[in-house]
Amino acid sequence: MDYVWAFVVGGGICVIGQLLMDIWKLTPAHVMSSFVVAGAVLDAFDLYDNLIEFAGAGATVPITSFGHSLLHGAMEQADEHGIIGIAVGMFQLTSAGIASAILFGFLVAVFFKPKG
């Protein structure tokens, strides 16, 4: 049953994104930014951890989880280190994803020819 809920929640997040692009004519960049902010807002109200507990990968795979990770790390480190902890915490939890995106983006640019 865990797989079903992960599929339903992850699919629901994707449906919301598609509706934002189709009905309100938002660009993919706007939708992505909105999802990151939504994940951070949900984490601020302690709702995203409950969603992760309920849906598992259905909540951790979409981009909303990146906003959750940014805020979660920042708040955790801010309690320990103050203002400096905000910057440290944001990148401590998300650094592997950011580094992977940069590395794979570079490799794709090196090995494939751009169109146009």
Secondary structure, DSSP 8 states (H G I E B T S, - for coil): -HHHHHHHHHHHHHHHHHHHHHTS---HHHHHHHHHHHHHHHHHTT-HHHHHHHHTHHHHSSTHHHHHHHHHHHHHHHHHHTHHHHHHHHHHHHHHHHHHHHHHHHHHHHHS----
